[in-house]
């Protein structure tokens, strides 16, 4: 079984009007990071789904509300075959005690968690990635997305340390 921490970058928040520009996967068992960037969104999505197997657990931050539904919708739009995911963990829901508390509307950002866990803020806001894609600055886009999966990994490890997951 593989545990994949994932993050996406897009050209906006609306999955019908906007597209995916980058997907990063961090393989928890090996600490390897694989990033899919291409001007062809269909290729990004095909590479993503080809990296998934029947026993994959996807782990993200705000991924139930944003990343995963965005991937699903864009896959449908691009006629890309979708695989069933065995398990999907959204750390934002876990750290906000979404299922057991009244703080369902609190949405601590990944940047806030990065600062709490490392003392440093994220490299930049994700909106900067739109410019990176438009200007074909794929190295910067890759660096941002990979930084997000690394921060998500730190949050996952802290959640495990605190016996939350």
NORUR-V44223 format. One record per residue. RES is the residue in one small letter. SS is DSSP state (a for helix, b for strand, c for the rest). NEAR is the number of other ideal C-beta (glycine too) atoms within 10 Angstrom. Layout:
res=RES ss=SS near=NEAR
res=RES ss=SS near=NEAR
This chain:
res=x ss=c near=10
res=x ss=c near=15
res=x ss=b near=17
res=x ss=b near=22
res=x ss=b near=26
res=x ss=b near=26
res=x ss=b near=27
res=x ss=b near=24
res=x ss=b near=24
res=x ss=b near=23
res=x ss=c near=15
res=x ss=c near=10
res=x ss=c near=11
res=x ss=c near=10
res=x ss=c near=18
res=x ss=c near=8
res=x ss=c near=8
res=x ss=c near=14
res=x ss=c near=18
res=x ss=b near=26
res=x ss=b near=23
res=x ss=b near=23
res=x ss=b near=23
res=x ss=b near=27
res=x ss=b near=24
res=x ss=b near=23
res=x ss=b near=16
res=x ss=c near=17
res=x ss=c near=9
res=x ss=c near=8
res=x ss=c near=9
res=x ss=b near=9
res=x ss=b near=16
res=x ss=b near=16
res=x ss=b near=20
res=x ss=b near=22
res=x ss=b near=20
res=x ss=c near=15
res=x ss=c near=10
res=x ss=c near=9
res=x ss=a near=19
res=x ss=a near=16
res=x ss=a near=14
res=x ss=a near=24
res=x ss=a near=26
res=x ss=a near=17
res=x ss=a near=17
res=x ss=a near=24
res=x ss=a near=14
res=x ss=a near=12
res=x ss=c near=17
res=x ss=c near=18
res=x ss=c near=12
res=x ss=c near=9
res=x ss=c near=11
res=x ss=c near=21
res=x ss=b near=15
res=x ss=b near=21
res=x ss=b near=25
res=x ss=b near=25
res=x ss=c near=27
res=x ss=c near=18
res=x ss=a near=24
res=x ss=a near=16
res=x ss=a near=13
res=x ss=a near=18
res=x ss=a near=22
res=x ss=a near=18
res=x ss=a near=12
res=x ss=a near=19
res=x ss=a near=24
res=x ss=a near=15
res=x ss=a near=14
res=x ss=a near=22
res=x ss=a near=20
res=x ss=a near=12
res=x ss=a near=14
res=x ss=c near=16
res=x ss=c near=8
res=x ss=c near=20
res=x ss=c near=9
res=x ss=c near=13
res=x ss=c near=14
res=x ss=c near=7
res=x ss=c near=16
res=x ss=c near=13
res=x ss=b near=11
res=x ss=b near=15
res=x ss=b near=18
res=x ss=b near=20
res=x ss=a near=24
res=x ss=a near=22
res=x ss=a near=16
res=x ss=a near=17
res=x ss=a near=18
res=x ss=c near=17
res=x ss=c near=13
res=x ss=c near=14
res=x ss=c near=8
res=x ss=c near=7
res=x ss=c near=9
res=x ss=c near=7
res=x ss=c near=11
res=x ss=c near=11
res=x ss=c near=6
res=x ss=c near=12
res=x ss=c near=11
res=x ss=c near=15
res=x ss=c near=14
res=x ss=a near=20
res=x ss=a near=17
res=x ss=a near=12
res=x ss=a near=20
res=x ss=a near=21
res=x ss=a near=14
res=x ss=a near=12
res=x ss=a near=13
res=x ss=a near=12
res=x ss=c near=7
res=x ss=c near=10
res=x ss=c near=13
res=x ss=c near=18
res=x ss=c near=16
res=x ss=c near=14
res=x ss=c near=11
res=x ss=c near=18
res=x ss=c near=10
res=x ss=a near=14
res=x ss=a near=24
res=x ss=a near=16
res=x ss=a near=11
res=x ss=a near=22
res=x ss=a near=20
res=x ss=a near=10
res=x ss=c near=10
res=x ss=c near=10
res=x ss=c near=15
res=x ss=a near=16
res=x ss=a near=10
res=x ss=a near=17
res=x ss=a near=23
res=x ss=a near=19
res=x ss=a near=17
res=x ss=a near=22
res=x ss=a near=26
res=x ss=a near=19
res=x ss=a near=17
res=x ss=a near=27
res=x ss=a near=24
res=x ss=a near=17
res=x ss=a near=24
res=x ss=a near=25
res=x ss=a near=18
res=x ss=a near=14
res=x ss=a near=22
res=x ss=a near=22
res=x ss=a near=13
res=x ss=a near=16
res=x ss=a near=16
res=x ss=a near=10
res=x ss=a near=9
res=x ss=c near=9
res=x ss=c near=6
res=x ss=c near=12
res=x ss=c near=14
